[in-house]
Amino acid sequence: MKDLESFPIENRWPAADPTVLQLYSFPTPNGVKAAIMLEETGLPYEAHLVTLADKDVKSPEFLSLNPNNKIPAIIDPNGPDGAPLALFESGAILIYLAEKTGQFIGKTASERAHVIQWLMFQMGGVGPMFGQLGFFYKFAGSEWEDKRPQERYVNEAKRLLAVLEKSMEGKEWIVGDYSIADIALCPWLNALDFYGAREAVGWQDHPNLVAYVERFYARPAVQKGKNIPPRP
């Protein structure tokens, strides 16, 4: 382990205990993925609140850790090869923590491949499309007179939900046991409520997904991780 003082982000969000993993995040669907995973694995960590305001995510200190100015990001002082590891992108963080701990990434090579498949489905489909749905349904885009963009993302959300609903038939979790794929998917499915879009996408017509999300949020680690770091 090396001293974290070499990381510029320490100048703004200093570690109280530089021997544990440092999480820089905000409780959005992407942000809580990392916090929930840390709670599930039991790894010791510190959480630092990085708001979505430009003064935080576009600060030189945060950009030194993630040039894409998005949360979450981590520094693991106990990284591979005896050196600290800085990492951004929520999906990459989930895979890294799963491999580091040997947890939540499948019991076989085949399961691992399918867990990563569904993680990529969230990263490339559910996350971006639901995010656009939120913009056009709840935020600034909802005020646009032209409703074609809103209709596009409502319809795409419906399509993605149909894929998941069918895939969850007769299952408790998306691939075998609980995994990082579930940790990636469920916060985004729950975001439909935050966007006020459940009725628009026919959420109640997806009983497998309704039960899936309820099962996910019943987990103690999820209940704790969904509010880390606490909103100001």
N, C-alpha and C positions, 0 to 999 in steps of 0.2 A: 504493500500500500504506500502511495506517495501523498504528500501534503496537498490538500485541495487549494491552497493559496495560489497555485499557479493558474487556476481557472478564474478569469475575470468576473464571472458571475458571482464569485465569493465577495466581491467588493460591494455588491448591492443586496444580495441574499446570503449572508454569511451562515455557515454551518455551526450549530451549537455543538454537535458531535461529529467531527469530520471522519470518524471511523465507520459511520453507517451510510447507507445509500441516501442520496439527496434527490427529492422529487420536486420539480418546479411545475406547478399546474394550477388549474382552475376547474371547478366542478361542472364542466360541460360533458356531453356524452363521450367525447374523446378523452377528456381529462380524467374522468372517473375510472376509465379502464385501468389505468396504471395504479391508482389508489386501491381499487378493488383487488387487483392482482397482488399487490403488496400485502394487503390484509389477508388474503387467502393463503399466501405462501408462508406468512409469519416472518418474513425478512424484516429486520429492524431498519427503520428509515425515518427521515425527517421530511415534512412537507412544507414547502414554501409557496405562499400565495402569489401567483403572477396573474394579475388581472388582464383582461382582453384589451385594455386601453393601450394606445400607442406608447404612452410613457413607460409602460412595462414591456410589452412584447416587441416593441421596436427600439428598446433601449440598447445601447452598445453592449451592456453586460449580458442581456438575454440573447442578443444576436450572436454573441461569441459562442453560445452553446447551441443555438438553433438559428441558422441564417434564414430559415423560412418563416421566422417569427410566429410560430404556432406552438401552443401547449399541447401535450405535456413534453417534458424533457427530463432526463435523469443524469446524475453522475454516480457511478458505482465506484467507490474508492477501492473496493476489492475486486477489480475487474480481472479479465483473463491475463495470463502471463505476468501476474504480479503488478500490473499497472492500472491506474484508474481508467474507467471507461465512461465517456460522455456519449449520450445517445438521444436522438429525437425520433419522432414518428411513433404514434401509439401502437401500431401493429408490430413494429420492430421491437419496441420495449416489451410487449407481451411475449414475443418469441424469445427474446433474450432472457427474461426472468423465468420463463418456463424451462428453458434449457439449463439455466444456472441452478435451478432447484430440482429439476427432474420432475416437475409437477404440471398437471393440466395441459399436457400436449400429446396425450394418447399413450397407450400401453405397448403398441406395436408400430413398426415402420409404416404399415398401411394406415393405421389410425392417425398417426402423426401427419401423414400426407393429407388426409381428409380434414383434419382439424385446421391445417394451414389453408386448405382450399376454402373452407367456410369463413376463415378469418379474412382471406383476400376478397371473398364475396362481400363482406361488410365494408372493407376498406375501399374497394373499387365501385361498389354499387350502392348498398344501403346508406352508408355515411354521406357520400356526395349528393345522392339524389334526395335523401330526406333533408339534408341541409338546404338544398335549393327549394324544396317544398316549404320549409320554414320561412325562407326569405319571401317567397311569393304568396304565402298564405297568412303569415302573422306579421312579418316585418315590412320594410319599405315597399317591397314589390306588391304587397296586397293593395296598395293605393293606386296602382297603375290601372288605367282605363282598359287597356288591352289585357284580357284575361287568358290569352292563349298560353303564355308561359306558366301561369298557375295551373291550367288544365293539363299541360304537359307533365308537370311534376306530380300532380295528384294521380294521373294515370300511371306514371312510372312507379310511384309508391305502391299503388294497387297491384301492379304486376309483380314487384319484388315480394310483397306480402303473400301473394298467391304461391310463389315459388317456395317460400319458407313454410307456409301452412301445409302444403303437400309434403314437404320434406320432414316435418315434425310429426307426421301421422304415426301414432303408436310409439313415440319416443318421449323420453324424459329430457334428454339433452340432444343437441344437434348431431354430435358424433360420439357414440359410446358414452363414457362417463363425462361429467362436467369438465369443461376445458376452456382454454383461452378464446375459442370461437364463441362460446356462450358469453364470456365476459365482453367480447367485442360487440356482439349483436344486440343483447338485451338493452343496454343503455340507449341505443338508437331507436329501438322499437318503443321504448318508454318516452322518447322525445316527442312522439306524435301527440301525446297528452299536453306537453309543454307548448307545442305549436297550435293547440286547439284544433287539430286536424283529424282526430280519430273518427269523427262522424263522416267527414269528407272521403276518407279512404275505406270506410266500412270495417273498422276495426273489430266490431262485435261479430262480424261474419267470419272471424278467424278463431274458432274456439281453441285450436291447438296452440296458437300464439298467445292468446289471452292467458291460458293456463301456464304456458312457458314463462312468460314475464312475471306472473305472480310467484311461480316457483323460484325464479331467480332472485327476486327481491325479498323472499323469505329467508335467504341465507344471512346469518349474522355478519359475515365479512362484507357482504354487499351493503347491508344497512349502514355499516360504519363507513365503508369506503366511498359511498355515494355522496358524502358530505365532506370529503377531504380533498384539498384544504377547505375549511369553512368559508362560505361567502362572507364578505365584509358587511 
